């Protein structure tokens, strides 16, 4: 943070709070960890910089591994009442050939399907149940700006509020503020960047009853389109070469709409809905990982520790797995005081392997498939792995397991100390 920003914080009215654990970021990792720690009796404050969770074009896939955790929490029946879509199979069109990719129907989980749910609904659900615990507190519009460090140890954060400023003193600060983490930058933690050959243009198109069912992707002639069936509309992601967004804008919206229609002709009459560039959100794809996820008094999790590619839609689920592992390892120490650095290192040791494997797979797909496809200007046939998946249905359980369950799935080990009356939202 700059000196001018720091002076502004001091000059405004300062609210001061002390809590056992402060979590910067109210995304999937931060909300799940806040819920689990409060459930275990650890006082926790989650700081979310936005006024609500409603932000479009975020990760919306809820995988069987996450649904298994919801089941273990005893909340699955309630969760399934939240509007969503389900699919037991995923496939893709490569040129004019449809290839089944993953079959979730045989996974060893209670929910043998992939769920599509707007992330704001997922976060609202977690927040609603977390507020039932007296140890949980959530502050919206609390933008964490800097860490407080004393004697080489992180001891809290300073955040900006609409009413002034907030200073939180905590035994442990959790950085869960996403791939552009302020906490990570202020902590000076070293990041390894593995690069990405593409970015993603996200937009929505209304869905007609006659449209085809859930199809993960469509690829042909250097173009790739992801389509997620949201019931009344499709959430679409159009993959482009890294840094090509300005060039596409210069070519104009009609040219962009024609490119999309060439992959999904049945959308052509509705693509006029994209009548302004403001209706398209650019995701700058990043794949990176911290060398060390912690320092004394601070732990990073989720995208703040390891930004994921959108390949496989696994980012939200890895973030939640981080949260579960952190709660399992830290809850007991945090009930009594600060968590020793050795336990923070244990969280990284637990989650580093699945992160490396998943990112390694994503980078492989990016470099040897996505980069190749985006560089073509002529029709192409499905690569050998896709042809094998089409010919041998039993092989589809392999990508289903990797996508749906992942590497080293976590299970709830932190306790439930009991529920109080619901706590009012702050």
Secondary structure as UniProt FT lines:
FT   HELIX           3..11
FT   STRAND          14..24
FT   HELIX           28..39
FT   TURN            40..41
FT   STRAND          44..48
FT   STRAND          61..62
FT   HELIX           64..72
FT   TURN            73..74
FT   HELIX           76..79
FT   TURN            80..81
FT   STRAND          85..87
FT   STRAND          89..94
FT   TURN            95..96
FT   STRAND          97..103
FT   HELIX           104..106
FT   STRAND          114..116
FT   HELIX           119..130
FT   TURN            131..132
FT   TURN            134..135
FT   STRAND          136..140
FT   STRAND          143..150
FT   TURN            151..152
FT   STRAND          153..161
FT   TURN            162..163
FT   STRAND          164..175
FT   TURN            179..180
FT   HELIX           182..187
FT   STRAND          191..193
FT   STRAND          198..206
FT   TURN            209..210
FT   STRAND          217..220
FT   TURN            221..222
FT   STRAND          223..229
FT   STRAND          233..241
FT   TURN            242..243
FT   HELIX           245..251
FT   HELIX           253..263
FT   HELIX           265..273
FT   HELIX           277..279
FT   STRAND          281..283
FT   STRAND          288..290
FT   STRAND          294..295
FT   TURN            296..297
FT   STRAND          298..300
FT   HELIX           302..304
FT   HELIX           311..313
FT   HELIX           315..336
FT   HELIX           341..365
FT   HELIX           366..370
FT   HELIX           371..374
FT   HELIX           384..391
FT   HELIX           393..395
FT   HELIX           396..404
//
